Amino acid sequence: MMKRFGTAPKRGIQYRTRLGAYAILVRDGQVLLTFQEEPEPEFQIPGGGIDPGESMVPALRREVFEETGWSIGSPLRIGAFRCFVFLPEYDMWADKICHVFLARPAMRISAPTEQGHHCHWVSPDMAPTLVESLGAKHFLRKTLHQLS
């Protein structure tokens, strides 16, 4: 059974399944996070929705590049979680299925191409305290603990 984080689904609301791929990116003892300005300012592990017809790893590579400007190598799926949320940018309630990968930031190609995103290198101790997503916090703590 997949672990759920956040609030339970609300009665009377129709949720659409939204698949996503997200990365925990570690290099030289630091973790790469993205800071998203809107719809709410927050730190996140890079990643996002998988488009129709897109496979998980290509979606992960695309999302990480858009949000950080980095290419990644050796993505390894380490788990998944779900959360029930409202996505204001899509004006929809979503049952988000978030697949989490551990990957190596390989090369910085450019600044983030997705407007309103900024990448930040932070310490492994700081990363879980900065991200908002409870699922991301869980996977950061678990993964970074195993890597130490």
Buried (B, 14 or more C-beta within 10 A) or exposed (E): EEEBBEEEBEEEEEBEEBBBBBBBBBEEEBBBBBBBEEEEEBBBBBBBBBEEEBEBBEBBBBBBBBBBBBBBEEBEBBBBBBBBBEBEEEEEBBBBBBBBBBBBBEEEEEEBEBEEBBBBBBEBEBBBEBBEBBBBBBBBBBBBEEEE
